[in-house]
Amino acid sequence: MKTIIPIGPYHPLLEEPEFFKLVVEGETVVDMDIRIGWNHRGIEKLAETKTFDQLVFLVERICGICSTSHPIADVLAQEDLAGVEVPERAQYIRSIVAELERLHSHLLWLGLAGHFIGYNTVFMWVWKYREPLLDLFELITGNRNDYAMLRPGGVRRDIYKKDLPAIRKVMDELEPANEMLTKAILDDPVLNARLKGVGVLSKEDAIRYCVVGPTARASGVDIDVRRDEPYAAYDKVEWKVIVQEDGDVLAKAVVRLLENFESIKIIRQCVDRLEELPEGNIWNPIPEMPPGEGIGHEEAPRGECFHYIRSDGGNYPVRVKVRAPTFSNLPSFKASCLGETVSDVALITAGIDPCYCCTERMAAVYDGSNRRLYDWQDLVRLSQEKTEKIRKELGR
Amino acid sequence: MEFSLKPLLYFLVFPGFAFTAIVGLLSSWVDRKVSAKVQWRVGPPWYQNFADIIKLLHKEIIVPQGSGFTGFLFAPLLGLAGATLVSTIIWVINLNPDSGFVGDLIVVLYLLAFPSLGVIIGGSASRNPLGGLGASREMKLILAYELPFIIAVFTAVLKVGSILLGDIIGYQQVSGIMLRHPSCIIAFLVALICAQAKLTLVPFDIPEAEQELIAGPFTEYSGAPLAIFKLTRAMMLFILPVFLITLFWGGMNFHGWQILASCLKYLAILVFIILVKNTNPRLRIDQAMKFMWGPMTILAIGGMILAVVGL
């Protein structure tokens, strides 16, 4: 007998609204459907009403966790469009902020993954280790989240020499903690029983579904924008791309944990270089935005984040398109979840580190013959009618 | 008149409902506080669980449309009645070992399963796929842990040669606690792990895995029935360790300094359960069944064989 188990739109597993429809026989998932579009904010449309400088602040608010990935991709697109060079010091600062973000994002995921398998001690401990990173962000950028460090042509704020020892100190404390976590996860027999061989995404499937980032690297696909198309300072420092072959949830965890070490390595080298470079030169102005189009892609903690900007030579972009990594990774559930149990599906969906607010910026409703049923005005009208109805029902 | 009032007092006040509920809620506070300390948090004040229960009792009771009305509301009461009865029996016998009746151990084993039965009935009656799935998991879990649990309990029976709880306590008072026999140490460990599963705590909190099933069988519950479920769980957190102490660790004794020893015994088992809960991830239901029917059952049978040969 087939039963439908809904995960979402509101569910303890999901920190944001999302809807997974699981068709189960007993405990085994035989089919799965994903519906996105619960969190529409119209950011791409809104972007057309912002100047190029304001645009960076807007895309920063697409997602709180990757709040540097989207701006970096965005300024890369703008610089591609305008053809300006970025000062060397700004390149290193970009790398530092991006890698700090990767560290805190990977630790956040690890904690959540622990929580999803009922291991709340891991959740609390990992988030405790993550806390100094957020404090460090506050020290060097002024904010724990949404750092506003990026600016077309450079960075908005310098990282001063007096703050560099603090970065080194946090890195020195984080490295042993990360080592301890890596060992604990690899050695724990119960964790291994829960994670090993669960939700295997084969290399063929990974390529077929075009997955990106740690999800792809855990399945043996050796891609990383930082190496393949270097931006910021990634071609000026020593590091390596972490690839695991197994494709299961354990491999995804291992990839992220090992990437943390690489991030620490990158940050240390960047900090050393900042020590040598003179303070001050962090921005080349863009005098005029020519007509044309520009693309920028950045390796966000969850995978490749892609931005496209089209300009007609005016102050405002005429089109901004964002493709977030989770959007590429979501369909792979069809390959990794079918045949697994409900318990494991909860873990597998968490395994790609989904970020729904990145993914969901637009919803369009089509009928069977591909005709668009609702446009933006219709959706606004529907929403207002619903509010009116609720008001009437409640007698106000 | 006085003659008929006394059993009622036994059931309702001491050592039945009121006593078990209060100590049980305090035990869950210990659980929450120790968990918080392990996880680098502060944890709630001691009255938090009382406040939770009182608040829930004030809330509206919502019965989902199309659910089995009687079963849905009757299930929590069944669990509570079972927990109260079993607590009364165990405590009365602990206070006065001669007051048992023939086969009281078997009755206790039956009654200990009542709270889980209540959860199954409630989850199935709630007409919610998550509740149904949770109930089916609870059912599988009972099937898994009852076998090693009963074998472990009967190792003690075999050792004493009597199925009376009073005799088991008396035997331990005369010739020392059961835990000095290797066979009983094994049985005690098996029973302790099974108690973890009976309490549905991590790694065996599979029926109500919140990240998979929201709250499993409790998903549709609200207000007083939910409060009763929570109270029953708190009471079980008190009764099960006491039952294990009664069987293997000399029983609860209330003469002079023995009170302190009894409390320490209980706290030791409680903290062990809490630490296991906080240092393990949740198992899958098939893994839990394999674990219970495989290593645990073999271990329990091994303990029983040792008891037969006289160790």
Interface residues (C-beta under 8 A of the other chain):
Chain A: T3 I4 I5 P6 H11 P12 L13 V24 E27 G114 H115 F116 I117 G118 Y119 N120 T121 V122 F123 M124 W125 K128 D188 V190 L191 A193 R194 T341 V342 S343 D344 A346
Chain B: S35 V38 Q39 W40 R41 P129 L130 G132 L133 V202 P203 D205 I206 A209 E210 Q211 E212 L213 I214 N278 T279 N280 P281 R282 L283 R284 I285 D286 Q287
